[in-house]
Amino acid sequence: MARYFYKGRTARGEAVENTVEANSEDALATQLFNSGITPIEITIAVAAPKTMSIGRRLGLGKPKIEELILFAKQMSTLFKAGIPIIRAMNSLAQTTHNEYLKEILEHSIKQLEAGQPLSTGLGKYPEVFPAVFLSVMKVGESTGRLDDAFEQLSFYLERDKMIKDKIKEATRYPTFVLVFLAAAFVALNIFVIPKFAGVFSKMHLELPIYTKMLLATSDLFVNYWPWMLAAAAGLVLGFRQYISTEAGRFILDKAKFKIPYIGEIIRKATLARFCRAFALTQRAGVPLVQALNLVGNAVGNLFVADRVYSMRSGVERGDNLTNTATATGMFTPLVLQMIAVGEETGQVDDMLIKVAEFYEDEVNYEIKFLSAQIEPALILAIAVMVLIMALGIFMPMWDLMGKVK
């Protein structure tokens, strides 16, 4: 006998749930009907996995995207070689070096042995496997083509990783320069300018406006740095708390596209990710409305997700994909034309792949020349900072030298 978890309703409509032992799901369903309970859901009761520990809840040791790509590739290869699914899972569980993934595989094997599909076992870990991943797996299970499903997933994850890496590459250089400038500004105000302030106070000179500004700023940093540090920490914590809300995250995701130089790269990279995910669901045979819902959850940007959901609403009302895509205002005329061609020819997935490749090429091109585009602005910022420092510190020194002469 095995242990099963069930949800049902009594003759009065009251919801009930429990875990009991039974010979099979059918036997439990018959038993429930005889006792006056209409079963709604019956699943095998498997012991809670170790991944529910505090460390796992915090995401410690969660598999990286590279490990998920390798997992999908290995599963595709094993299925194509005709290896039974439980044997394939056991092989991967024994060879993986990630303890979190190993626990997931072992728990999924127990689900498989109890007669549950693989997507059910992996679906217990939404923090590891995104909705698109699980949806494509379910389609592969229903069609008996899990090998193709995993092959498509590995390719999608690889391209998705590439886009994320490109975005990080685009933001790494300007972020480093800005952080360095901020650190240099703080160090000058705390350690350098106070040295000159003592010298200037003994000169009894009429200080220029630039020098007064520097001395006032330095005095603020030296005397009120604990309050400034507390205020900065409060702003950071408040900002993090705000963007953890749906409204705050929506505004932040929308603002990303308006960042000079970088915003356009992020927009194109996000749209490339959308097209890849959408094409993946279409090739897997996911219904259009469900596909749009899944892609909206997987695109990683609430602002774009909102536009995708508006496309879903338009499709539900009976409108075609081209018109709903046009209404979002996200796509260029070239992209909209390719989507229209895809609808006319019944090859939307192929057209979306071409759109994704187009955006990815654009991202690669713009990142390649990002340094040349953003370097003048950064140099100008450094030059302004140096000019203010020079005028504020050296002009009084020049006045003093003139008086000495």
C-alpha positions as CSV (number, residue, x, y, z in Angstrom):
1,M,0.0,0.0,0.0
2,A,1.1,3.6,-0.7
3,R,0.2,6.9,1.0
4,Y,-1.9,9.3,-1.0
5,F,-2.9,12.9,-0.4
6,Y,-6.4,13.9,-1.5
7,K,-8.6,17.0,-1.7
8,G,-12.4,16.7,-2.0
9,R,-15.8,18.0,-1.0
10,T,-18.5,16.5,1.2
11,A,-22.1,16.3,0.2
12,R,-22.6,19.6,1.9
13,G,-19.9,21.3,-0.2
14,E,-17.3,21.4,2.6
15,A,-13.7,21.2,1.5
16,V,-11.7,18.3,3.0
17,E,-8.2,17.1,2.6
18,N,-6.1,14.3,4.2
19,T,-3.3,11.8,3.7
20,V,-4.3,8.1,3.8
21,E,-3.0,4.7,2.7
22,A,-4.6,2.9,-0.2
23,N,-3.8,0.2,-2.8
24,S,-4.1,2.7,-5.7
25,E,-5.6,6.0,-6.8
26,D,-8.7,4.2,-8.2
27,A,-9.2,2.3,-4.9
28,L,-8.9,5.5,-2.9
29,A,-11.4,7.3,-5.2
30,T,-13.9,4.5,-4.8
31,Q,-13.4,4.6,-1.0
32,L,-14.0,8.3,-1.0
33,F,-17.1,8.1,-3.1
34,N,-18.5,5.4,-0.8
35,S,-17.9,7.7,2.2
36,G,-19.7,10.6,0.6
37,I,-16.7,12.6,-0.5
38,T,-16.2,13.7,-4.0
39,P,-12.4,13.7,-4.8
40,I,-11.0,16.7,-6.6
41,E,-7.3,15.9,-6.5
42,I,-5.4,12.7,-5.6
43,T,-1.6,12.6,-5.6
44,I,1.0,10.3,-4.2
45,A,2.3,11.5,-0.8
46,V,6.1,11.6,-0.9
47,A,8.1,12.6,2.1
48,A,9.0,16.3,2.2
49,P,12.4,16.8,0.5
50,K,15.4,18.2,2.2
51,T,15.1,21.2,0.0
52,M,12.5,22.7,2.3
53,S,15.1,23.5,4.9
54,I,15.8,27.1,5.8
55,G,18.9,27.2,3.7
56,R,17.0,25.9,0.7
57,R,14.2,28.4,1.2
58,L,16.8,31.2,1.1
59,G,18.0,29.8,-2.2
60,L,21.4,28.7,-0.9
61,G,23.1,26.3,-3.3
62,K,20.4,26.7,-5.9
63,P,21.5,25.3,-9.3
64,K,23.1,27.8,-11.6
65,I,21.7,28.2,-15.1
66,E,24.8,26.4,-16.5
67,E,23.8,23.3,-14.4
68,L,20.3,23.5,-15.8
69,I,21.6,23.7,-19.3
70,L,23.8,20.6,-18.7
71,F,20.9,18.8,-17.1
72,A,18.6,19.4,-20.1
73,K,21.3,18.4,-22.6
74,Q,22.1,15.2,-20.6
75,M,18.4,14.3,-20.4
76,S,17.9,14.8,-24.1
77,T,20.9,12.6,-24.9
78,L,19.9,9.9,-22.6
79,F,16.3,9.8,-23.9
80,K,17.6,9.7,-27.5
81,A,19.8,6.8,-26.6
82,G,16.7,4.9,-25.3
83,I,17.6,4.9,-21.6
84,P,14.6,4.5,-19.4
85,I,13.6,7.7,-17.5
86,I,14.2,6.4,-14.0
87,R,17.6,4.9,-14.9
88,A,18.5,8.2,-16.6
89,M,17.5,10.2,-13.5
90,N,19.5,7.9,-11.2
91,S,22.5,8.3,-13.4
92,L,22.3,12.1,-13.3
93,A,21.6,12.1,-9.5
94,Q,24.8,10.1,-8.9
95,T,27.0,12.3,-11.1
96,T,25.8,15.8,-10.3
97,H,28.0,17.9,-8.0
98,N,25.2,20.2,-6.8
99,E,23.6,18.9,-3.7
100,Y,20.4,20.9,-4.2
101,L,19.9,19.5,-7.7
102,K,20.8,16.0,-6.4
103,E,18.0,16.2,-3.8
104,I,15.6,17.5,-6.5
105,L,16.4,14.5,-8.8
106,E,16.2,12.0,-5.9
107,H,12.8,13.4,-4.9
108,S,11.6,13.3,-8.5
109,I,12.7,9.7,-8.9
110,K,10.4,8.8,-6.0
111,Q,7.6,10.6,-7.7
112,L,8.3,8.6,-10.9
113,E,8.4,5.3,-9.0
114,A,5.0,6.2,-7.6
115,G,3.6,6.7,-11.1
116,Q,3.8,10.5,-11.3
117,P,5.2,12.3,-14.4
118,L,8.5,14.0,-14.3
119,S,7.0,17.4,-14.6
120,T,5.1,16.9,-11.4
121,G,8.3,16.1,-9.5
122,L,10.2,19.0,-10.9
123,G,7.2,21.2,-10.5
124,K,7.6,21.1,-6.7
125,Y,10.6,23.4,-7.2
126,P,9.4,26.5,-9.0
127,E,12.3,28.5,-7.6
128,V,14.6,26.3,-9.8
129,F,12.5,25.4,-12.8
130,P,10.6,28.3,-14.5
131,A,7.0,28.0,-15.7
132,V,8.1,27.8,-19.4
133,F,10.5,24.9,-18.6
134,L,7.8,22.9,-16.9
135,S,5.2,23.7,-19.6
136,V,7.4,22.5,-22.4
137,M,8.2,19.4,-20.4
138,K,4.4,18.6,-20.0
139,V,3.9,19.0,-23.7
140,G,6.8,16.6,-24.3
141,E,5.4,14.1,-21.9
142,S,1.9,14.2,-23.6
143,T,3.4,13.8,-27.1
144,G,6.0,11.2,-26.1
145,R,8.9,13.5,-27.3
146,L,10.7,14.4,-24.1
147,D,14.0,14.2,-25.9
148,D,13.0,17.0,-28.3
149,A,11.5,19.0,-25.4
150,F,14.8,18.9,-23.4
151,E,16.8,19.7,-26.5
152,Q,14.7,22.8,-27.1
153,L,15.0,23.7,-23.4
154,S,18.7,23.5,-23.4
155,F,19.0,25.7,-26.5
156,Y,16.5,28.2,-25.0
157,L,18.5,28.3,-21.7
158,E,21.8,28.8,-23.5
159,R,20.4,31.8,-25.5
160,D,18.7,33.2,-22.4
161,K,22.0,33.0,-20.5
162,M,23.8,34.7,-23.3
163,I,21.3,37.6,-23.2
164,K,21.7,38.0,-19.4
165,D,25.5,38.0,-19.8
166,K,25.3,40.7,-22.5
167,I,23.2,42.9,-20.2
168,K,25.7,42.4,-17.3
169,E,28.5,43.2,-19.8
170,A,26.7,46.4,-20.9
171,T,26.3,47.7,-17.3
172,R,29.6,46.5,-15.8
173,Y,31.9,49.2,-17.1
174,P,29.8,52.3,-16.4
175,T,28.8,50.9,-13.0
176,F,32.5,50.4,-12.1
177,V,33.4,54.0,-13.2
178,L,30.5,55.6,-11.3
179,V,31.3,53.7,-8.1
180,F,35.0,54.7,-8.4
181,L,34.0,58.4,-8.9
182,A,31.7,58.3,-5.9
183,A,34.4,56.7,-3.7
184,A,37.0,59.2,-4.9
185,F,34.6,62.1,-4.2
186,V,34.0,60.8,-0.6
187,A,37.7,60.2,0.0
188,L,38.7,63.7,-1.2
189,N,36.1,65.4,1.0
190,I,37.1,63.5,4.1
191,F,40.9,63.2,3.9
192,V,42.2,65.8,1.3
193,I,40.2,69.0,1.4
194,P,40.3,69.3,5.2
195,K,44.1,69.6,4.9
196,F,43.8,72.6,2.6
197,A,41.0,74.1,4.8
198,G,43.5,74.6,7.6
199,V,45.9,76.3,5.3
200,F,43.3,78.6,3.8
201,S,42.0,79.7,7.2
202,K,45.5,81.1,8.0
203,M,45.7,83.0,4.8
204,H,42.8,85.4,5.5
205,L,42.1,85.5,1.7
206,E,38.8,86.1,-0.1
207,L,38.1,82.6,-1.2
208,P,36.4,82.0,-4.6
209,I,33.0,80.5,-4.9
210,Y,34.4,77.1,-6.0
211,T,36.6,76.9,-2.9
212,K,33.7,77.8,-0.6
213,M,31.6,75.1,-2.2
214,L,34.3,72.5,-1.6
215,L,34.9,73.5,2.0
216,A,31.2,73.5,2.7
217,T,30.8,70.0,1.2
218,S,33.9,68.7,3.0
219,D,32.6,70.1,6.3
220,L,29.3,68.3,5.7
221,F,31.1,65.0,5.2
222,V,33.5,65.4,8.1
223,N,31.0,66.5,10.7
224,Y,27.9,64.7,9.6
225,W,29.1,61.5,8.1
226,P,27.3,59.2,10.6
227,W,24.0,60.9,9.7
228,M,24.8,60.7,6.0
229,L,25.7,57.1,6.2
230,A,22.5,56.3,8.1
231,A,20.5,58.3,5.5
232,A,22.2,56.4,2.7
233,A,21.5,53.1,4.3
234,G,17.9,54.1,4.9
235,L,17.5,55.1,1.3
236,V,19.0,51.8,0.0
237,L,16.8,49.7,2.3
238,G,13.7,51.8,1.4
239,F,14.5,51.4,-2.3
240,R,14.9,47.7,-1.9
241,Q,11.7,47.4,0.0
242,Y,9.9,49.5,-2.6
243,I,11.1,47.5,-5.6
244,S,10.1,44.3,-3.8
245,T,6.5,45.4,-4.3
246,E,4.8,44.8,-7.6
247,A,4.2,48.5,-8.2
248,G,7.8,49.4,-7.4
249,R,9.2,46.7,-9.6
250,F,6.9,47.8,-12.5
251,I,8.2,51.4,-12.3
252,L,11.8,50.2,-12.0
253,D,11.5,47.8,-15.0
254,K,10.0,50.6,-17.0
255,A,12.7,53.1,-16.0
256,K,15.4,50.7,-17.1
257,F,14.5,51.3,-20.7
258,K,15.1,55.1,-20.3
259,I,18.7,54.8,-19.0
260,P,21.0,56.7,-21.5
261,Y,23.0,54.3,-23.8
262,I,22.1,51.2,-21.7
263,G,18.3,51.4,-21.8
264,E,18.0,50.6,-25.5
265,I,20.3,47.6,-25.1
266,I,18.2,46.3,-22.1
267,R,15.0,46.7,-24.1
268,K,16.3,44.8,-27.1
269,A,17.7,42.1,-25.0
270,T,14.4,41.7,-23.1
271,L,12.5,41.5,-26.3
272,A,14.9,38.9,-27.7
273,R,14.3,36.9,-24.6
274,F,10.5,37.2,-25.1
275,C,10.7,36.1,-28.7
276,R,12.9,33.1,-27.8
277,A,10.5,32.0,-25.0
278,F,7.4,32.5,-27.2
279,A,8.9,30.6,-30.1
280,L,9.8,27.7,-27.7
281,T,6.3,27.4,-26.5
282,Q,4.9,27.5,-30.0
283,R,7.2,24.8,-31.2
284,A,6.3,22.7,-28.2
285,G,2.6,23.0,-29.1
286,V,1.5,25.1,-26.1
287,P,-1.8,26.9,-26.9
288,L,-1.4,30.5,-27.8
289,V,-3.2,32.1,-24.8
290,Q,-1.4,29.8,-22.3
291,A,1.9,30.5,-24.1
292,L,1.5,34.3,-23.7
293,N,0.7,33.8,-20.0
294,L,3.8,31.6,-19.5
295,V,6.1,34.0,-21.5
296,G,4.8,37.0,-19.5
297,N,5.9,35.2,-16.3
298,A,9.3,34.2,-17.8
299,V,10.4,37.4,-19.5
300,G,11.8,38.9,-16.3
301,N,10.4,42.4,-16.7
302,L,7.0,43.4,-15.3
303,F,6.6,46.3,-17.7
304,V,7.1,44.0,-20.7
305,A,5.0,41.3,-19.0
306,D,2.1,43.8,-18.7
307,R,2.3,44.3,-22.4
308,V,2.4,40.6,-23.0
309,Y,-0.7,40.1,-20.9
310,S,-2.4,42.8,-22.9
311,M,-1.6,40.7,-26.0
312,R,-3.1,37.7,-24.3
313,S,-6.3,39.6,-23.5
314,G,-6.5,40.7,-27.2
315,V,-6.1,37.1,-28.4
316,E,-8.8,35.9,-25.9
317,R,-11.1,38.5,-27.5
318,G,-10.5,37.0,-30.9
319,D,-8.0,39.5,-32.3
320,N,-4.9,38.2,-34.2
321,L,-1.4,38.2,-32.8
322,T,-0.2,41.0,-35.2
323,N,-2.8,43.5,-34.1
324,T,-2.3,42.7,-30.4
325,A,1.5,43.1,-30.8
326,T,1.0,46.4,-32.6
327,A,-1.1,47.7,-29.8
328,T,1.6,47.2,-27.2
329,G,4.0,49.7,-28.8
330,M,7.0,47.4,-28.1
331,F,7.9,46.2,-31.5
332,T,9.4,47.8,-34.6
333,P,7.6,47.8,-37.9
334,L,10.0,45.1,-39.2
335,V,9.2,42.8,-36.3
336,L,5.5,43.3,-36.7
337,Q,5.8,42.5,-40.4
338,M,7.6,39.3,-39.7
339,I,4.9,38.3,-37.1
340,A,2.2,39.0,-39.7
341,V,4.1,36.8,-42.2
342,G,4.3,34.1,-39.6
343,E,0.6,34.1,-39.0
344,E,-0.2,34.0,-42.7
345,T,2.2,31.1,-43.3
346,G,1.5,29.3,-40.0
347,Q,5.2,29.6,-39.0
348,V,5.0,32.0,-36.1
349,D,7.7,30.1,-34.3
350,D,10.2,30.4,-37.1
351,M,9.5,34.1,-37.5
352,L,9.9,34.7,-33.8
353,I,13.3,33.0,-33.9
354,K,14.4,35.3,-36.7
355,V,13.1,38.3,-34.6
356,A,15.1,37.0,-31.6
357,E,18.2,36.6,-33.7
358,F,17.7,40.1,-35.1
359,Y,17.5,41.6,-31.6
360,E,20.5,39.5,-30.4
361,D,22.6,40.8,-33.3
362,E,21.6,44.4,-32.4
363,V,22.5,43.8,-28.8
364,N,25.9,42.4,-29.7
365,Y,26.6,45.3,-32.1
366,E,25.5,48.0,-29.5
367,I,27.5,46.4,-26.7
368,K,30.5,46.2,-28.9
369,F,30.5,49.9,-29.4
370,L,29.1,50.8,-26.0
371,S,32.5,51.9,-24.6
372,A,32.9,54.2,-27.6
373,Q,29.5,55.7,-27.0
374,I,29.6,56.0,-23.2
375,E,33.2,56.9,-22.7
376,P,32.9,60.6,-23.7
377,A,30.2,61.1,-21.1
378,L,32.2,59.4,-18.4
379,I,35.3,61.4,-19.3
380,L,33.3,64.6,-19.2
381,A,32.1,63.7,-15.7
382,I,35.6,63.1,-14.5
383,A,36.8,66.3,-16.2
384,V,34.1,68.3,-14.4
385,M,35.1,66.8,-11.1
386,V,38.8,67.5,-11.6
387,L,38.0,71.0,-12.8
388,I,36.0,71.9,-9.7
389,M,38.7,70.4,-7.5
390,A,41.4,72.4,-9.4
391,L,39.6,75.7,-9.3
392,G,38.6,75.3,-5.7
393,I,42.0,74.3,-4.4
394,F,44.6,75.9,-6.7
395,M,43.0,79.3,-7.3
396,P,43.6,80.4,-3.6
397,M,47.1,79.0,-3.9
398,W,47.8,81.1,-7.0
399,D,46.4,84.2,-5.2
400,L,48.8,83.5,-2.4
401,M,51.7,83.1,-4.7
402,G,50.8,86.4,-6.4
403,K,50.8,88.2,-3.0
404,V,54.1,86.7,-2.1
405,K,55.7,88.0,-5.3
